Amino acid sequence: MKKTIVLYFKGASKDQPIVYRLSRDFNLTFNILKAKISPDEDGLMVLELTGDEKDYNAGIEYLKGCDIVIEPIERDVSRIEEKCLHCGMCTTMCPTYALDVNRETMEIIFDASKCIGCGACVKICPPRAMVINL
């Protein structure tokens, strides 16, 4: 199984080797899609986890015990083609480069397979062409 989750860190949970433990102790393969963790602020990490369901569930229980807030991403983003102005605003916010500019045509290309469903493009899109599908 493969799932994408968002982890929110506070206080001491930022100092723990959680990704290492998920890999070593719970046999999970990880892909860090985005991370913002600093000593003076709350932290955030978008993490793709792959492994057996039993190991995944055990890893999630471990994270909960570390006082980390976990939010699964079980949504996807799509684009309403008729509304898109190809202004490029969405490309500035996309952490996985699912939105990119075709330099020859200057059109915005949306690769849904790279999208993690974070919704950053939805918030910034002036004509509201990007939408979250729950």
A tleap script that builds the chain and sets N, CA, C and O, in Angstrom:
source leaprc.protein.ff14SB
mol = sequence {
  NMET LYS LYS THR ILE VAL LEU TYR PHE LYS
  GLY ALA SER LYS ASP GLN PRO ILE VAL TYR
  ARG LEU SER ARG ASP PHE ASN LEU THR PHE
  ASN ILE LEU LYS ALA LYS ILE SER PRO ASP
  GLU ASP GLY LEU MET VAL LEU GLU LEU THR
  GLY ASP GLU LYS ASP TYR ASN ALA GLY ILE
  GLU TYR LEU LYS GLY CYS ASP ILE VAL ILE
  GLU PRO ILE GLU ARG ASP VAL SER ARG ILE
  GLU GLU LYS CYS LEU HIE CYS GLY MET CYS
  THR THR MET CYS PRO THR TYR ALA LEU ASP
  VAL ASN ARG GLU THR MET GLU ILE ILE PHE
  ASP ALA SER LYS CYS ILE GLY CYS GLY ALA
  CYS VAL LYS ILE CYS PRO PRO ARG ALA MET
  VAL ILE ASN CLEU
}
set mol.1.N position { 0.831 -1.179 0.000 }
set mol.1.CA position { 0.000 0.000 0.000 }
set mol.1.C position { 0.870 1.235 0.000 }
set mol.1.O position { 1.999 1.214 0.492 }
set mol.2.N position { 0.334 2.328 -0.562 }
set mol.2.CA position { 1.042 3.602 -0.604 }
set mol.2.C position { 0.066 4.691 -0.205 }
set mol.2.O position { -1.025 4.806 -0.764 }
set mol.3.N position { 0.480 5.498 0.786 }
set mol.3.CA position { -0.369 6.604 1.243 }
set mol.3.C position { 0.478 7.846 1.446 }
set mol.3.O position { 1.653 7.773 1.806 }
set mol.4.N position { -0.154 8.991 1.206 }
set mol.4.CA position { 0.499 10.273 1.447 }
set mol.4.C position { -0.145 10.900 2.670 }
set mol.4.O position { -1.369 10.964 2.782 }
set mol.5.N position { 0.696 11.359 3.583 }
set mol.5.CA position { 0.212 11.962 4.828 }
set mol.5.C position { 0.949 13.277 5.073 }
set mol.5.O position { 2.046 13.506 4.563 }
set mol.6.N position { 0.317 14.119 5.860 }
set mol.6.CA position { 0.944 15.356 6.320 }
set mol.6.C position { 1.183 15.205 7.806 }
set mol.6.O position { 0.276 14.829 8.549 }
set mol.7.N position { 2.389 15.492 8.243 }
set mol.7.CA position { 2.750 15.436 9.656 }
set mol.7.C position { 2.962 16.851 10.161 }
set mol.7.O position { 3.654 17.649 9.529 }
set mol.8.N position { 2.361 17.158 11.303 }
set mol.8.CA position { 2.531 18.457 11.950 }
set mol.8.C position { 3.295 18.243 13.253 }
set mol.8.O position { 2.849 17.502 14.129 }
set mol.9.N position { 4.443 18.896 13.373 }
set mol.9.CA position { 5.315 18.746 14.536 }
set mol.9.C position { 5.184 19.940 15.460 }
set mol.9.O position { 5.018 21.077 15.017 }
set mol.10.N position { 5.262 19.662 16.746 }
set mol.10.CA position { 5.299 20.722 17.752 }
set mol.10.C position { 6.333 20.330 18.797 }
set mol.10.O position { 6.502 19.152 19.109 }
set mol.11.N position { 7.009 21.314 19.325 }
set mol.11.CA position { 7.928 21.097 20.439 }
set mol.11.C position { 8.955 20.007 20.225 }
set mol.11.O position { 9.654 19.988 19.211 }
set mol.12.N position { 9.046 19.092 21.190 }
set mol.12.CA position { 10.089 18.066 21.212 }
set mol.12.C position { 9.968 17.054 20.085 }
set mol.12.O position { 10.948 16.380 19.767 }
set mol.13.N position { 8.802 16.926 19.476 }
set mol.13.CA position { 8.645 15.925 18.409 }
set mol.13.C position { 9.533 16.236 17.209 }
set mol.13.O position { 9.806 15.348 16.401 }
set mol.14.N position { 9.994 17.497 17.078 }
set mol.14.CA position { 10.862 17.869 15.962 }
set mol.14.C position { 12.260 17.277 16.098 }
set mol.14.O position { 12.979 17.165 15.105 }
set mol.15.N position { 12.652 16.901 17.298 }
set mol.15.CA position { 14.003 16.406 17.542 }
set mol.15.C position { 14.128 14.893 17.424 }
set mol.15.O position { 15.203 14.345 17.669 }
set mol.16.N position { 13.064 14.218 17.059 }
set mol.16.CA position { 13.080 12.754 17.004 }
set mol.16.C position { 13.358 12.260 15.585 }
set mol.16.O position { 12.917 12.889 14.623 }
set mol.17.N position { 14.074 11.156 15.436 }
set mol.17.CA position { 14.394 10.617 14.111 }
set mol.17.C position { 13.241 9.776 13.545 }
set mol.17.O position { 13.391 8.575 13.323 }
set mol.18.N position { 12.106 10.414 13.318 }
set mol.18.CA position { 10.898 9.665 12.978 }
set mol.18.C position { 10.989 8.950 11.628 }
set mol.18.O position { 10.520 7.818 11.508 }
set mol.19.N position { 11.572 9.572 10.627 }
set mol.19.CA position { 11.658 8.940 9.308 }
set mol.19.C position { 12.579 7.719 9.376 }
set mol.19.O position { 12.288 6.679 8.785 }
set mol.20.N position { 13.662 7.855 10.083 }
set mol.20.CA position { 14.571 6.729 10.290 }
set mol.20.C position { 13.850 5.571 10.976 }
set mol.20.O position { 13.977 4.418 10.562 }
set mol.21.N position { 13.097 5.883 12.017 }
set mol.21.CA position { 12.364 4.841 12.752 }
set mol.21.C position { 11.281 4.195 11.889 }
set mol.21.O position { 11.089 2.980 11.955 }
set mol.22.N position { 10.572 4.984 11.084 }
set mol.22.CA position { 9.556 4.413 10.196 }
set mol.22.C position { 10.180 3.412 9.234 }
set mol.22.O position { 9.593 2.373 8.934 }
set mol.23.N position { 11.358 3.731 8.761 }
set mol.23.CA position { 12.051 2.847 7.825 }
set mol.23.C position { 12.608 1.610 8.526 }
set mol.23.O position { 12.373 0.485 8.086 }
set mol.24.N position { 13.338 1.819 9.608 }
set mol.24.CA position { 14.013 0.713 10.291 }
set mol.24.C position { 13.073 -0.169 11.090 }
set mol.24.O position { 13.102 -1.392 10.956 }
set mol.25.N position { 12.240 0.441 11.919 }
set mol.25.CA position { 11.408 -0.328 12.847 }
set mol.25.C position { 10.105 -0.834 12.237 }
set mol.25.O position { 9.556 -1.841 12.684 }
set mol.26.N position { 9.608 -0.130 11.209 }
set mol.26.CA position { 8.298 -0.489 10.667 }
set mol.26.C position { 8.350 -0.898 9.196 }
set mol.26.O position { 7.315 -1.094 8.560 }
set mol.27.N position { 9.571 -1.025 8.662 }
set mol.27.CA position { 9.745 -1.564 7.310 }
set mol.27.C position { 9.030 -0.736 6.241 }
set mol.27.O position { 8.578 -1.291 5.239 }
set mol.28.N position { 8.919 0.565 6.433 }
set mol.28.CA position { 8.225 1.420 5.481 }
set mol.28.C position { 9.233 2.171 4.614 }
set mol.28.O position { 10.262 2.644 5.096 }
set mol.29.N position { 8.917 2.266 3.347 }
set mol.29.CA position { 9.708 3.076 2.432 }
set mol.29.C position { 9.085 4.460 2.429 }
set mol.29.O position { 7.860 4.587 2.420 }
set mol.30.N position { 9.904 5.488 2.437 }
set mol.30.CA position { 9.374 6.843 2.517 }
set mol.30.C position { 9.891 7.698 1.380 }
set mol.30.O position { 10.965 7.456 0.828 }
set mol.31.N position { 9.097 8.706 1.046 }
set mol.31.CA position { 9.484 9.720 0.093 }
set mol.31.C position { 9.023 11.049 0.681 }
set mol.31.O position { 7.824 11.283 0.827 }
set mol.32.N position { 9.960 11.906 1.014 }
set mol.32.CA position { 9.616 13.214 1.573 }
set mol.32.C position { 9.272 14.137 0.417 }
set mol.32.O position { 10.137 14.486 -0.386 }
set mol.33.N position { 8.007 14.530 0.335 }
set mol.33.CA position { 7.540 15.369 -0.759 }
set mol.33.C position { 7.704 16.854 -0.450 }
set mol.33.O position { 7.892 17.671 -1.351 }
set mol.34.N position { 7.631 17.187 0.826 }
set mol.34.CA position { 7.817 18.572 1.249 }
set mol.34.C position { 8.123 18.557 2.733 }
set mol.34.O position { 7.574 17.742 3.475 }
set mol.35.N position { 8.995 19.450 3.172 }
set mol.35.CA position { 9.289 19.542 4.594 }
set mol.35.C position { 9.665 20.977 4.954 }
set mol.35.O position { 10.404 21.646 4.232 }
set mol.36.N position { 9.143 21.421 6.074 }
set mol.36.CA position { 9.512 22.722 6.628 }
set mol.36.C position { 9.573 22.532 8.137 }
set mol.36.O position { 8.553 22.542 8.827 }
set mol.37.N position { 10.784 22.360 8.625 }
set mol.37.CA position { 10.985 22.115 10.052 }
set mol.37.C position { 12.132 23.001 10.515 }
set mol.37.O position { 13.238 22.929 9.980 }
set mol.38.N position { 11.862 23.828 11.503 }
set mol.38.CA position { 12.900 24.685 12.059 }
set mol.38.C position { 12.754 24.716 13.575 }
set mol.38.O position { 11.673 24.449 14.099 }
set mol.39.N position { 13.832 25.040 14.284 }
set mol.39.CA position { 13.795 24.982 15.751 }
set mol.39.C position { 12.797 25.933 16.402 }
set mol.39.O position { 12.267 25.630 17.471 }
set mol.40.N position { 12.531 27.082 15.773 }
set mol.40.CA position { 11.709 28.104 16.415 }
set mol.40.C position { 10.236 28.083 16.019 }
set mol.40.O position { 9.447 28.867 16.547 }
set mol.41.N position { 9.852 27.201 15.102 }
set mol.41.CA position { 8.471 27.182 14.619 }
set mol.41.C position { 7.933 25.759 14.624 }
set mol.41.O position { 8.689 24.793 14.727 }
set mol.42.N position { 6.611 25.647 14.511 }
set mol.42.CA position { 6.019 24.328 14.313 }
set mol.42.C position { 6.468 23.818 12.951 }
set mol.42.O position { 6.729 24.607 12.042 }
set mol.43.N position { 6.557 22.498 12.812 }
set mol.43.CA position { 7.045 21.916 11.573 }
set mol.43.C position { 5.955 21.208 10.792 }
set mol.43.O position { 4.897 20.874 11.326 }
set mol.44.N position { 6.236 20.985 9.516 }
set mol.44.CA position { 5.318 20.304 8.625 }
set mol.44.C position { 6.118 19.416 7.679 }
set mol.44.O position { 7.171 19.817 7.183 }
set mol.45.N position { 5.619 18.217 7.432 }
set mol.45.CA position { 6.256 17.332 6.465 }
set mol.45.C position { 5.172 16.576 5.698 }
set mol.45.O position { 4.256 16.008 6.292 }
set mol.46.N position { 5.290 16.578 4.364 }
set mol.46.CA position { 4.410 15.776 3.521 }
set mol.46.C position { 5.218 14.542 3.151 }
set mol.46.O position { 6.288 14.636 2.549 }
set mol.47.N position { 4.690 13.395 3.519 }
set mol.47.CA position { 5.439 12.147 3.435 }
set mol.47.C position { 4.618 11.089 2.718 }
set mol.47.O position { 3.450 10.872 3.042 }
set mol.48.N position { 5.230 10.435 1.746 }
set mol.48.CA position { 4.596 9.305 1.078 }
set mol.48.C position { 5.183 8.036 1.684 }
set mol.48.O position { 6.397 7.831 1.654 }
set mol.49.N position { 4.326 7.191 2.230 }
set mol.49.CA position { 4.766 5.950 2.869 }
set mol.49.C position { 4.292 4.752 2.063 }
set mol.49.O position { 3.142 4.702 1.626 }
set mol.50.N position { 5.179 3.794 1.870 }
set mol.50.CA position { 4.856 2.572 1.142 }
set mol.50.C position { 5.264 1.381 1.983 }
set mol.50.O position { 6.361 1.350 2.541 }
set mol.51.N position { 4.370 0.390 2.075 }
set mol.51.CA position { 4.672 -0.824 2.821 }
set mol.51.C position { 3.423 -1.645 3.043 }
set mol.51.O position { 2.354 -1.322 2.524 }
set mol.52.N position { 3.560 -2.714 3.822 }
set mol.52.CA position { 2.406 -3.551 4.155 }
set mol.52.C position { 1.449 -2.765 5.042 }
set mol.52.O position { 1.865 -1.879 5.788 }
set mol.53.N position { 0.165 -3.099 4.954 }
set mol.53.CA position { -0.851 -2.392 5.734 }
set mol.53.C position { -0.591 -2.520 7.228 }
set mol.53.O position { -0.761 -1.554 7.972 }
set mol.54.N position { -0.185 -3.689 7.669 }
set mol.54.CA position { 0.102 -3.913 9.093 }
set mol.54.C position { 1.249 -3.004 9.558 }
set mol.54.O position { 1.165 -2.383 10.617 }
set mol.55.N position { 2.319 -2.933 8.757 }
set mol.55.CA position { 3.458 -2.076 9.097 }
set mol.55.C position { 3.069 -0.602 9.058 }
set mol.55.O position { 3.496 0.180 9.907 }
set mol.56.N position { 2.259 -0.226 8.075 }
set mol.56.CA position { 1.801 1.160 7.959 }
set mol.56.C position { 1.012 1.559 9.208 }
set mol.56.O position { 1.263 2.609 9.799 }
set mol.57.N position { 0.063 0.717 9.602 }
set mol.57.CA position { -0.752 1.019 10.786 }
set mol.57.C position { 0.093 1.107 12.048 }
set mol.57.O position { -0.148 1.962 12.900 }
set mol.58.N position { 1.075 0.232 12.171 }
set mol.58.CA position { 1.975 0.285 13.334 }
set mol.58.C position { 2.808 1.562 13.312 }
set mol.58.O position { 3.041 2.170 14.356 }
set mol.59.N position { 3.255 1.970 12.130 }
set mol.59.CA position { 4.020 3.213 11.997 }
set mol.59.C position { 3.181 4.429 12.360 }
set mol.59.O position { 3.681 5.357 12.996 }
set mol.60.N position { 1.923 4.437 11.967 }
set mol.60.CA position { 1.029 5.549 12.311 }
set mol.60.C position { 0.821 5.614 13.825 }
set mol.60.O position { 0.807 6.702 14.401 }
set mol.61.N position { 0.661 4.468 14.465 }
set mol.61.CA position { 0.519 4.443 15.930 }
set mol.61.C position { 1.777 4.985 16.599 }
set mol.61.O position { 1.694 5.708 17.592 }
set mol.62.N position { 2.939 4.639 16.058 }
set mol.62.CA position { 4.201 5.174 16.577 }
set mol.62.C position { 4.206 6.702 16.494 }
set mol.62.O position { 4.562 7.379 17.458 }
set mol.63.N position { 3.809 7.243 15.330 }
set mol.63.CA position { 3.790 8.697 15.149 }
set mol.63.C position { 2.844 9.374 16.129 }
set mol.63.O position { 3.165 10.423 16.689 }
set mol.64.N position { 1.686 8.777 16.333 }
set mol.64.CA position { 0.724 9.342 17.288 }
set mol.64.C position { 1.323 9.381 18.693 }
set mol.64.O position { 1.080 10.323 19.447 }
set mol.65.N position { 2.100 8.365 19.043 }
set mol.65.CA position { 2.755 8.323 20.343 }
set mol.65.C position { 3.847 9.364 20.498 }
set mol.65.O position { 4.251 9.680 21.617 }
set mol.66.N position { 4.328 9.901 19.384 }
set mol.66.CA position { 5.359 10.948 19.407 }
set mol.66.C position { 4.757 12.349 19.457 }
set mol.66.O position { 5.472 13.341 19.320 }
set mol.67.N position { 3.440 12.426 19.654 }
set mol.67.CA position { 2.736 13.709 19.717 }
set mol.67.C position { 2.836 14.469 18.394 }
set mol.67.O position { 3.022 15.686 18.373 }
set mol.68.N position { 2.709 13.727 17.295 }
set mol.68.CA position { 2.713 14.303 15.954 }
set mol.68.C position { 1.284 14.211 15.423 }
set mol.68.O position { 0.660 13.151 15.486 }
set mol.69.N position { 0.778 15.308 14.908 }
set mol.69.CA position { -0.566 15.308 14.319 }
set mol.69.C position { -0.439 14.800 12.887 }
set mol.69.O position { 0.406 15.270 12.124 }
set mol.70.N position { -1.282 13.840 12.531 }
set mol.70.CA position { -1.217 13.198 11.220 }
set mol.70.C position { -2.509 13.486 10.468 }
set mol.70.O position { -3.606 13.296 10.993 }
set mol.71.N position { -2.360 13.943 9.239 }
set mol.71.CA position { -3.526 14.195 8.388 }
set mol.71.C position { -3.318 13.447 7.077 }
set mol.71.O position { -2.408 13.777 6.317 }
set mol.72.N position { -4.143 12.450 6.803 }
set mol.72.CA position { -4.001 11.742 5.522 }
set mol.72.C position { -4.466 12.627 4.372 }
set mol.72.O position { -5.397 13.419 4.521 }
set mol.73.N position { -3.818 12.487 3.242 }
set mol.73.CA position { -4.249 13.199 2.045 }
set mol.73.C position { -4.967 12.183 1.179 }
set mol.73.O position { -4.344 11.360 0.507 }
set mol.74.N position { -6.259 12.255 1.208 }
set mol.74.CA position { -7.072 11.343 0.413 }
set mol.74.C position { -7.971 12.150 -0.508 }
set mol.74.O position { -9.173 11.905 -0.614 }
set mol.75.N position { -7.371 13.095 -1.154 }
set mol.75.CA position { -8.101 13.932 -2.081 }
set mol.75.C position { -7.188 14.206 -3.266 }
set mol.75.O position { -5.972 14.040 -3.178 }
set mol.76.N position { -7.766 14.614 -4.339 }
set mol.76.CA position { -6.956 14.962 -5.480 }
set mol.76.C position { -7.417 16.301 -6.035 }
set mol.76.O position { -8.510 16.780 -5.734 }
set mol.77.N position { -6.565 16.881 -6.841 }
set mol.77.CA position { -6.822 18.190 -7.417 }
set mol.77.C position { -7.004 18.004 -8.913 }
set mol.77.O position { -6.319 17.197 -9.541 }
set mol.78.N position { -7.924 18.751 -9.469 }
set mol.78.CA position { -8.096 18.730 -10.924 }
set mol.78.C position { -8.226 20.160 -11.425 }
set mol.78.O position { -8.386 21.098 -10.644 }
set mol.79.N position { -8.156 20.307 -12.750 }
set mol.79.CA position { -8.239 21.634 -13.349 }
set mol.79.C position { -9.446 21.690 -14.275 }
set mol.79.O position { -9.687 20.770 -15.057 }
set mol.80.N position { -10.197 22.772 -14.177 }
set mol.80.CA position { -11.302 23.029 -15.095 }
set mol.80.C position { -10.696 23.784 -16.278 }
set mol.80.O position { -10.438 24.985 -16.199 }
set mol.81.N position { -10.478 23.069 -17.359 }
set mol.81.CA position { -9.750 23.608 -18.509 }
set mol.81.C position { -10.341 24.914 -19.037 }
set mol.81.O position { -9.604 25.829 -19.405 }
set mol.82.N position { -11.683 24.999 -19.072 }
set mol.82.CA position { -12.336 26.187 -19.628 }
set mol.82.C position { -12.053 27.443 -18.803 }
set mol.82.O position { -12.099 28.553 -19.334 }
set mol.83.N position { -11.765 27.281 -17.529 }
set mol.83.CA position { -11.515 28.432 -16.654 }
set mol.83.C position { -10.053 28.869 -16.637 }
set mol.83.O position { -9.750 30.020 -16.321 }
set mol.84.N position { -9.145 27.950 -16.977 }
set mol.84.CA position { -7.709 28.232 -16.842 }
set mol.84.C position { -7.260 29.333 -17.812 }
set mol.84.O position { -7.504 29.256 -19.016 }
set mol.85.N position { -6.600 30.354 -17.261 }
set mol.85.CA position { -6.066 31.462 -18.049 }
set mol.85.C position { -4.599 31.252 -18.411 }
set mol.85.O position { -4.026 32.047 -19.157 }
set mol.86.N position { -3.985 30.189 -17.888 }
set mol.86.CA position { -2.566 29.886 -18.106 }
set mol.86.C position { -1.679 31.044 -17.645 }
set mol.86.O position { -0.693 31.396 -18.293 }
set mol.87.N position { -2.063 31.618 -16.509 }
set mol.87.CA position { -1.311 32.751 -15.954 }
set mol.87.C position { -0.024 32.311 -15.263 }
set mol.87.O position { 0.924 33.090 -15.160 }
set mol.88.N position { 0.011 31.068 -14.791 }
set mol.88.CA position { 1.217 30.548 -14.156 }
set mol.88.C position { 1.302 30.729 -12.657 }
set mol.88.O position { 2.278 30.293 -12.047 }
set mol.89.N position { 0.316 31.357 -12.044 }
set mol.89.CA position { 0.354 31.560 -10.590 }
set mol.89.C position { 0.476 30.236 -9.845 }
set mol.89.O position { 1.208 30.141 -8.860 }
set mol.90.N position { -0.231 29.226 -10.307 }
set mol.90.CA position { -0.244 27.925 -9.635 }
set mol.90.C position { 1.135 27.269 -9.612 }
set mol.90.O position { 1.467 26.543 -8.675 }
set mol.91.N position { 1.932 27.527 -10.639 }
set mol.91.CA position { 3.250 26.885 -10.717 }
set mol.91.C position { 4.185 27.355 -9.613 }
set mol.91.O position { 5.104 26.633 -9.224 }
set mol.92.N position { 3.954 28.562 -9.108 }
set mol.92.CA position { 4.822 29.103 -8.065 }
set mol.92.C position { 4.606 28.430 -6.718 }
set mol.92.O position { 5.487 28.450 -5.859 }
set mol.93.N position { 3.421 27.827 -6.534 }
set mol.93.CA position { 3.074 27.246 -5.236 }
set mol.93.C position { 3.194 25.725 -5.185 }
set mol.93.O position { 3.207 25.159 -4.092 }
set mol.94.N position { 3.281 25.054 -6.309 }
set mol.94.CA position { 3.236 23.596 -6.342 }
set mol.94.C position { 4.548 22.984 -5.836 }
set mol.94.O position { 5.591 23.158 -6.466 }
set mol.95.N position { 4.505 22.272 -4.708 }
set mol.95.CA position { 5.743 21.716 -4.138 }
set mol.95.C position { 6.294 20.506 -4.897 }
set mol.95.O position { 7.456 20.145 -4.715 }
set mol.96.N position { 5.478 19.881 -5.740 }
set mol.96.CA position { 5.926 18.674 -6.450 }
set mol.96.C position { 6.093 18.901 -7.945 }
set mol.96.O position { 6.366 17.957 -8.687 }
set mol.97.N position { 5.934 20.125 -8.389 }
set mol.97.CA position { 6.049 20.486 -9.806 }
set mol.97.C position { 5.055 19.726 -10.682 }
set mol.97.O position { 5.359 19.372 -11.821 }
set mol.98.N position { 3.866 19.480 -10.136 }
set mol.98.CA position { 2.786 18.879 -10.927 }
set mol.98.C position { 2.249 19.895 -11.936 }
set mol.98.O position { 1.625 19.525 -12.930 }
set mol.99.N position { 2.495 21.157 -11.675 }
set mol.99.CA position { 2.109 22.234 -12.585 }
set mol.99.C position { 3.367 22.886 -13.121 }
set mol.99.O position { 4.234 23.304 -12.354 }
set mol.100.N position { 3.466 22.973 -14.430 }
set mol.100.CA position { 4.670 23.507 -15.050 }
set mol.100.C position { 4.286 24.273 -16.313 }
set mol.100.O position { 3.196 24.083 -16.853 }
set mol.101.N position { 5.173 25.128 -16.776 }
set mol.101.CA position { 4.919 25.921 -17.970 }
set mol.101.C position { 5.593 25.259 -19.167 }
set mol.101.O position { 6.781 24.940 -19.124 }
set mol.102.N position { 4.827 25.056 -20.233 }
set mol.102.CA position { 5.392 24.622 -21.511 }
set mol.102.C position { 5.976 25.884 -22.140 }
set mol.102.O position { 5.222 26.767 -22.549 }
set mol.103.N position { 7.275 25.986 -22.224 }
set mol.103.CA position { 7.943 27.214 -22.662 }
set mol.103.C position { 7.674 27.543 -24.130 }
set mol.103.O position { 7.783 28.703 -24.527 }
set mol.104.N position { 7.332 26.559 -24.930 }
set mol.104.CA position { 7.030 26.821 -26.348 }
set mol.104.C position { 5.655 27.456 -26.518 }
set mol.104.O position { 5.501 28.406 -27.285 }
set mol.105.N position { 4.650 26.934 -25.804 }
set mol.105.CA position { 3.276 27.421 -25.963 }
set mol.105.C position { 2.863 28.368 -24.853 }
set mol.105.O position { 1.846 29.051 -24.965 }
set mol.106.N position { 3.641 28.413 -23.784 }
set mol.106.CA position { 3.356 29.191 -22.583 }
set mol.106.C position { 2.049 28.759 -21.923 }
set mol.106.O position { 1.402 29.554 -21.242 }
set mol.107.N position { 1.664 27.506 -22.125 }
set mol.107.CA position { 0.502 26.940 -21.461 }
set mol.107.C position { 0.944 26.185 -20.219 }
set mol.107.O position { 2.059 25.667 -20.150 }
set mol.108.N position { 0.056 26.131 -19.247 }
set mol.108.CA position { 0.333 25.414 -18.014 }
set mol.108.C position { -0.018 23.941 -18.223 }
set mol.108.O position { -1.124 23.606 -18.647 }
set mol.109.N position { 0.928 23.085 -17.923 }
set mol.109.CA position { 0.742 21.643 -18.019 }
set mol.109.C position { 0.495 21.126 -16.611 }
set mol.109.O position { 1.247 21.444 -15.689 }
set mol.110.N position { -0.554 20.330 -16.441 }
set mol.110.CA position { -0.886 19.746 -15.136 }
set mol.110.C position { -0.686 18.240 -15.218 }
set mol.110.O position { -1.393 17.551 -15.953 }
set mol.111.N position { 0.292 17.730 -14.451 }
set mol.111.CA position { 0.568 16.294 -14.381 }
set mol.111.C position { -0.027 15.771 -13.076 }
set mol.111.O position { 0.610 15.828 -12.025 }
set mol.112.N position { -1.247 15.265 -13.157 }
set mol.112.CA position { -1.978 14.817 -11.963 }
set mol.112.C position { -1.250 13.701 -11.229 }
set mol.112.O position { -1.450 13.535 -10.026 }
set mol.113.N position { -0.409 12.930 -11.917 }
set mol.113.CA position { 0.303 11.837 -11.249 }
set mol.113.C position { 1.344 12.349 -10.252 }
set mol.113.O position { 1.746 11.609 -9.355 }
set mol.114.N position { 1.784 13.592 -10.392 }
set mol.114.CA position { 2.737 14.188 -9.451 }
set mol.114.C position { 2.050 14.932 -8.309 }
set mol.114.O position { 2.690 15.280 -7.317 }
set mol.115.N position { 0.765 15.171 -8.446 }
set mol.115.CA position { 0.013 15.970 -7.479 }
set mol.115.C position { -0.179 15.199 -6.169 }
set mol.115.O position { -0.534 14.021 -6.177 }
set mol.116.N position { 0.061 15.883 -5.042 }
set mol.116.CA position { -0.133 15.263 -3.727 }
set mol.116.C position { -1.416 15.745 -3.057 }
set mol.116.O position { -1.713 15.333 -1.936 }
set mol.117.N position { -2.171 16.601 -3.714 }
set mol.117.CA position { -3.443 17.046 -3.176 }
set mol.117.C position { -3.336 18.071 -2.062 }
set mol.117.O position { -4.258 18.199 -1.257 }
set mol.118.N position { -2.242 18.800 -1.996 }
set mol.118.CA position { -2.070 19.757 -0.894 }
set mol.118.C position { -3.007 20.954 -1.005 }
set mol.118.O position { -3.356 21.557 0.010 }
set mol.119.N position { -3.421 21.309 -2.217 }
set mol.119.CA position { -4.361 22.406 -2.413 }
set mol.119.C position { -3.742 23.783 -2.507 }
set mol.119.O position { -4.471 24.772 -2.574 }
set mol.120.N position { -2.420 23.885 -2.515 }
set mol.120.CA position { -1.774 25.201 -2.591 }
set mol.120.C position { -2.158 25.934 -3.875 }
set mol.120.O position { -2.338 27.152 -3.862 }
set mol.121.N position { -2.283 25.212 -4.969 }
set mol.121.CA position { -2.648 25.830 -6.250 }
set mol.121.C position { -4.089 26.326 -6.233 }
set mol.121.O position { -4.412 27.323 -6.878 }
set mol.122.N position { -4.947 25.639 -5.502 }
set mol.122.CA position { -6.358 26.014 -5.425 }
set mol.122.C position { -6.496 27.386 -4.771 }
set mol.122.O position { -7.297 28.214 -5.205 }
set mol.123.N position { -5.711 27.615 -3.730 }
set mol.123.CA position { -5.787 28.870 -2.983 }
set mol.123.C position { -5.303 30.066 -3.798 }
set mol.123.O position { -5.799 31.178 -3.619 }
set mol.124.N position { -4.340 29.846 -4.689 }
set mol.124.CA position { -3.725 30.968 -5.397 }
set mol.124.C position { -4.289 31.197 -6.791 }
set mol.124.O position { -4.026 32.246 -7.378 }
set mol.125.N position { -5.049 30.268 -7.344 }
set mol.125.CA position { -5.551 30.353 -8.724 }
set mol.125.C position { -6.579 31.486 -8.869 }
set mol.125.O position { -7.673 31.394 -8.313 }
set mol.126.N position { -6.238 32.563 -9.616 }
set mol.126.CA position { -7.169 33.696 -9.745 }
set mol.126.C position { -8.537 33.326 -10.349 }
set mol.126.O position { -9.558 33.762 -9.817 }
set mol.127.N position { -8.597 32.538 -11.440 }
set mol.127.CA position { -9.929 32.234 -11.997 }
set mol.127.C position { -10.599 31.015 -11.360 }
set mol.127.O position { -11.672 30.598 -11.794 }
set mol.128.N position { -9.963 30.441 -10.323 }
set mol.128.CA position { -10.498 29.252 -9.621 }
set mol.128.C position { -10.648 28.058 -10.552 }
set mol.128.O position { -11.637 27.326 -10.499 }
set mol.129.N position { -9.638 27.876 -11.412 }
set mol.129.CA position { -9.662 26.739 -12.329 }
set mol.129.C position { -9.192 25.448 -11.646 }
set mol.129.O position { -9.505 24.353 -12.113 }
set mol.130.N position { -8.447 25.571 -10.552 }
set mol.130.CA position { -7.967 24.407 -9.821 }
set mol.130.C position { -8.959 24.115 -8.695 }
set mol.130.O position { -9.325 25.010 -7.933 }
set mol.131.N position { -9.391 22.854 -8.597 }
set mol.131.CA position { -10.387 22.475 -7.594 }
set mol.131.C position { -9.955 21.201 -6.866 }
set mol.131.O position { -9.261 20.356 -7.432 }
set mol.132.N position { -10.375 21.074 -5.605 }
set mol.132.CA position { -10.094 19.887 -4.812 }
set mol.132.C position { -11.287 18.953 -4.932 }
set mol.132.O position { -12.434 19.353 -4.735 }
set mol.133.N position { -10.996 17.715 -5.255 }
set mol.133.CA position { -12.016 16.667 -5.306 }
set mol.133.C position { -11.852 15.808 -4.068 }
set mol.133.O position { -10.850 15.107 -3.931 }
set mol.134.N position { -12.815 15.851 -3.170 }
set mol.134.CA position { -12.723 15.075 -1.929 }
set mol.134.C position { -13.199 13.656 -2.157 }
set mol.134.O position { -13.198 12.848 -1.228 }
savepdb mol mol.pdb
quit
